[in-house]
Amino acid sequence: MTDLAEIVRRLDDLEAIESIKQMRHRYWRFVDEKNYDGLAALFAPGAKIVIHGDTWNTPQDLVNVMGEYTGDAPTVHHGHMAEIEITGPDTASGIWALEDIVPFQAGENAPPGHRGYGKYRETYRKIDGKWLIDSLELTRYRVDRIENWTPDA
């Protein structure tokens, strides 16, 4: 028979997992809404961010570049199939499948637009009652090129 302490621990884990999922859903929504202040606030202080082998010093550095390249371009980001494990009272890890459509805003410095598929591998830390991203590593397994976005075109 399961004792009360085990039931409470399992319920706490389920609540933590749901909170992490909601935080990550905000992450993708903030990217597509161009809410870069909100996006940067989802990271723990000193978070490690690696995207395709490139390391970002701070979340603010990452969102500055995102805003520069995407401008007002309509992006679409989806995270799927969350695998979240609670690793301690205030720590967790997760893996998410990603699909994104990123037509960068056309310009001479813009990288080519893409539809990408990949994985996020992350750790999370609970600080002041809120789950935040402590490390993020994004690897795309496939990238299909698409045209960049040109306003009024």
Helices and strands as residue ranges (DSSP letters): H 4-33, H 36-40, E 43-51, E 54-56, H 59-70, E 76-88, E 91-102, E 113-127, E 130-146
